[in-house]
Amino acid sequence: MSLQPVKIESSGHRLYGMLELPGGEPRGGVVLVHGWSGCRVGPHCILVETARALAGRGFAALRFDLRGRGESEGAPLETDLDAMIDDTCAATDWLRDGIGPGRPTALLGMCSGGNVALAAAALRDDIGAVATWSTYPFQEQHRAAQDVRRTRHFAWVYLGKALRPATWVKLIRGRVNFGMVRKVLFGHYAAGEGTVRDLQRSRRDILGPLSACAGRLLFLYGGADPEAAAAQKAFAEFFAAAPAEIQFDVIAGANHNFYSLEWKAAAIELTCRWLEAALARGPA
């Protein structure tokens, strides 16, 4: 296997990434899309290790920084969902040109990167499969109940922390970031022009093409993610009458970012196995 730095042009911006190549000719390619405020490494290097695992199975794996993130060009606060979709399409074209014609291509997106990957696949006809990790419904599917559940979950988390002596030490020393606590508890209620929620809403019709998508889709969640059950239900209802082949999986006990060696290994193994099988079956 080998690792190569890459540069990709997208709408006048230069995107930087890393291409993991197998030892021989690639069987296909996978583009890895990080989350909203992340970068191509992913939480605790999960995207790095996934790219290596895919290369070990014979696939070329491209992980890159979306514009305004990581090393890529662009203004972070001006980057919206549509820009990220365009970047992902540019990265997909770059990878397809690199591995040659006739080889299948898939997308893997984490958190909001999953929304980006789903949208990109819905707008194209050359993506064989899409795997998503901890991906919530699109803003158009968003429900107020999700905000309430999220606030309730984190309120219990902070209540547990308030009972710890270490928390009181931080409080006395003035080291508790009340602004961050307020943002975690109530920031997801924000709406309107210029907010994160507004930036995550596409100006395109994403749900229409997505509902007609005939590809293969994987939705993987951590069992301890407070939004996992509601997200799975929302996507299951959305795709109930769609021609797409849908698979839902849950890693018991795992949180949103699969923060343990066991959870991370399980997420990578399950996803790589699913992608290998999905791409081996040819066009959906």
N, C-alpha and C positions, 0 to 999 in steps of 0.2 A: 504494500500500500504506500501511497505518497500523498503529501499535503502541498497544495499550491495556493498562494495568495491570488486573488482575482479583483478586477475592476469592472464594474458594470455601469453603463450609461442609462439613465432613466429620467426623461423629461428635463434634460439639462443639468441633472445632478449626477455626480459620480458616487457610486455605491461601492463599498469595500466588503470583501468576503473571503472565505477560505473554501477551497474545493478539496474534498477527500476522495481519492481515487483508489479503486481496487488494484490488485496486482496485475490482472489481465484486462481484456476488453470488458467494459461495463455492460451489465445485463440491462441496465436502465438507469434512470436518474431520479433523485429525490431532492426537492428544494425545502429547506427548513426555515420556517418563519417564526421569529421570536415574538414576545408579547409587546404590549403597548409602550411601556417605558423601559424595555429591556434592550439587549443587544444579542449578537450572534452566538455568544457563549451560552446564554441561558442561565437560569438559576442553578447554582452549584454545578456548573459545567455540564448540565444535562444534554444540551444540544451538541456539545463537542463529543461527548461519549456516544451519543446516538449516531452522529455522522461516522464515527469510527466503526461502530457496529454494522452500519449499513454497508460501508466499504468492505468490511470483512465478509459480507454476504454477496459481494460482487456488484454493488451499486455505486455510482458516482453520487456523492452527497454534497450539496452546496448550501452552506449557511452564510448569511450575509446580514449586514446592518441596514435596516430600512432607513430612508432619508431622515436626517435630523436625529439619528440614534447612533451610538457607537462612534465609529470613525467616518461614517458616511456624511456627505455634504447635505445641507438643508437646515432650515430653522426648526428646532424642536417644537416650538409652540404654534407653528403654522402647519405642521404635518397632520393631515387628517386621514380618515379611512380610505378615501379614494386615492390619495397619493400612495398609501401603502399597497393598495391593490395594484396600482400601476407599477410600482417597484417590483412586486412579486411576479407580475407578468413579464417584466423585463428580465428578471433573474431566470425565469422559466425558459424564455427564449434563448438566453445566453447558454444555459445548460443544455438545452436540446441541440443547439448548434454545435456544442462541444462534444457531445457523446455520439453525434451522428444520427441520421434519419432511421426510423423504424424501431427505435428503442422506446419503451414505455416510460412515462414520467409521472411522478406523484408529488403531492405536497404534504408537508407535516407542519401544522401550526400549533403554537402554545398560547393558551389564554386568548387574548384578542387576536393573536396571530392565526388562531383557528378561524375566526370570522373572516380575516383577510384571505386565508387559503380557500375557504368555502366560496367566498365571493369571486375570487379569481377563477376558480374552477367553473363556476356557474356562467361566467362570461366568455369562456373558451370551450373548445370541443376536443382538446388534445391532452387533457389530464385524466390519467387512468384511475387514480384513487386519491382520496384526501383523508388523512388521519388528523384528528384534533385532540388536544390535551386540555382539560379544564376550561373548555370554551362555553361561554354563556350565550344566551340568545342575542340576536341582533337588537339594536336599540328600538327598531320598529316593533319588535316582539316584547319589549320590556314591559314589566308590570310593576305597579306600586308595591305589591306584596313582596316582591324580591327585595326592595329597599328595606322594608320592615324586618324581614327575616335576617338580612345582613346586619342591620343595626342591633337586633336582639342578640345575635351570635357574638358580635364583638363586645357588646356590653357585658356579657357573661365572662368573656375572656379577661376584660379589664377588671371586673369585680374580683376574679380569682387572683390577679396580680396585686390588687389593693390589699389583699390579706397577707401578702408576703412581707417580712421585715425588710428585705432588700429594697422593696419599692418605697417604703417610708424613709429609708436612708437617702434614696435619690431625691425624694420630695423635699426633705430638709435641706439638702445640698443644692436645691434648685435645678436639678438635672432632669426633671420630668418635662417632656415636650408636650404641653397641653394643646398647642396648635395641631400637632400631628394626631393626638388622640381625637380631637374634634373632627379632623378631616377623615379619619378612619370610620368614626361613628356616623357622621352625617354628610360627608363629601359626596357620596353616591346619589344624594337627592338633587344635586346641582343640575340645572337645565338652562338652556338658552345659548345664544350665540357666543362662541369663544370658549365655552366650557368643554371639559373632556367629553362629556356625553354628546355634546353637539358635534365635536370633531369625529366622534365614533359613528356618526350617522351618515350614511352614504347619500350623495345626491343622485346616484343611479337607482334604478329599480333592481335591487339585488334579490329580493324575496321572490319575485316573479320567475326569473330564470332558475333560481335555486329550487323552487318547487317542481320544476320540470326536469331537474338534473337526473340523468340516468346512470351516474357513476357509482363507485363503491365508496362508502363513507364510514369511518370509524370515529366514535366518540368515547374517549377514555376519561374517567373522573377518579378523583380520590374520594374514598368513602366518608372522610371527615371534612370535606369541603362543604361549607354551609349552603352553597347554592347548587350542589351537584344534582340532587334529586329533582329540584324544580327545573334545572336546565335540561336534564335528560327528558323529563316529561314534556317540556315545551318543544324540543326538537322531535320527539316521537310523534306528537300530535301534528306538527308541521309537515313531517314527511310521511304521514299515514297513507296518503293517497298518491305519493310520488313514486316514480319508477326506480328511484335509487335503491341500491342495496345497502341497508343500514345495519351496523353492529354497534351495540352499546356494551361497554365493559367498565367495571369499577374495581379499583385496588383497595381492598378493605383496610381501613384505618389511615389511609394516606391523606395528606392535606393537599391544598391547591397546587403546590409546586413539587409534590413528591419528595419532601425534605427528609429523606433518610436513605442510606445506601440500599436498603432492601426495597423500598418503594421505587426508587429511581431505577434499579436493576430490573424490577418487574415491569415498569412502564416501558423501558427500552426494549426488553425481550418481547413483550406482547406486541408492541407496535411494529417492530422489525419483522416479526413472524407474519403479522397480518399484511404488511406492505408487500413482502416477498410473495405471499400467496395471491394477493389481489393483482399484482402486476403480471404474475405468471399466467393468469387466466386470459390475458389479452383484453381488447376493448370490451367495455360493459355493454 
